[in-house]
Structures are given as C-alpha cells and as structure tokens.
Amino acid sequence: MTPTQIGAFAIDWEVYLKVNSNRAYFHEVMREIEALDVKSKSTTESQFLNDFYKISSEEKLAFIQQYIEKNIAAVLGITKTLKMDRQQGLFDMGMDSLTSVELKNRLSAAIKINLPTTLAFDYPNINALSDYLLSLLVEIDAASSMTENNSADNERKQIENLSEDEAEETLKRTLREMGLSLIHI
C-alpha cells in the first residue's frame, strides 16, 4: 500500500476553474466567470480572424480585399460606397503617411500580428496588400496546424526522457499554469 501524501496549494481560481471546468461542482462558479469573461474576450478575439477561418479558401482573397477597402474608406473618411480600383496606388487614392499608419494599425489589430510601418509603401495597392495578408495568414495557419500535430508526440517523448529533478520542475510549472502553487510545509 502506498503511503498517503498531503499537499497544500495556493490556487488562482480563475485559471484552475478554466482547466477543470468539467467538474460538476464547479459549474456555478464557471458560469459567473464566463459571464465576466465575455467582455474581455470580445476585445482579445478578432472578428476578422473568426470570419476568415470560417470561409472557404476560394473566398479568402475577396474577403481580405473587401476588408482592406472598408478600412481604407474609414481612414480616408469616405462615407459613400465606392468601387475602388484595386490596382490604384494607395497614395493616389488620397492616403498619406498618417493614414497609412492608421491602416496598418487597423489591419494589425484585425489579424493579431504587428505589421511593418512601411506596409502601404511595400504593398502599394489593394491587390498587393491583399496578396501579402493572405499569404501571411495561410502561412501562420499552416504552421499552427503542423505545430499542433507534432506537439503531442514531442511532449510525450520529452516527458519520457526527463530526469526526476526535471520531472519535478515540469510538474511545478504545470501546476502554476493550472493556477496552483505548491506550498512547502
């Protein structure tokens, strides 16, 4: 028979409950936390990315082009719906250095990636900018998918090769990530 071991933990309840939300006795607490999280999630999630990853591959370029057009109109103060020439230079449309930075900031916020300040200079029209953003998002999505597939196998191999001290440190780090911290008595 294995001797009983006792541990005391300081708990970050928000993190702990997110990890252990399937426990029946935590459902009421989770509902309260989720209600509070709805507001904060809306500021961290990008509606653009949510919509982008839901549409088919064939629709992605047109979706990006329309999104860029909408943001160009916004930064230039255009209120009428105009058909934009996607080959026309951004600066020929009336954009200047300040509005190009504002466009860059809007697009960076939408795709959750810090884009270069020279974006409008490097990709001077809607088509070039759309192609760049599409290739960037497709590359990130592919890298993310590949990472997810290899992640589980790599973690299992790494755990098998840990020394006892390394295993202990890994356990402590995992507990911290779960909102728990070991209290030494």
KAQUI-V777137 format. One record per helix or strand of 3 or more residues. SS is the DSSP state (~ for helix, > for strand). FROM is the first residue (numbers start at 1). TO is the last residue. Records with the same first field share a line. If there is no record, write none. Layout:
# KAQUI-V777137
SS = FROM-TO + FROM-TO
This chain:
# KAQUI-V777137
> = 8-11 + 180-183
~ = 13-19 + 24-44 + 47-54 + 57-76 + 97-111 + 119-122 + 126-160 + 164-177
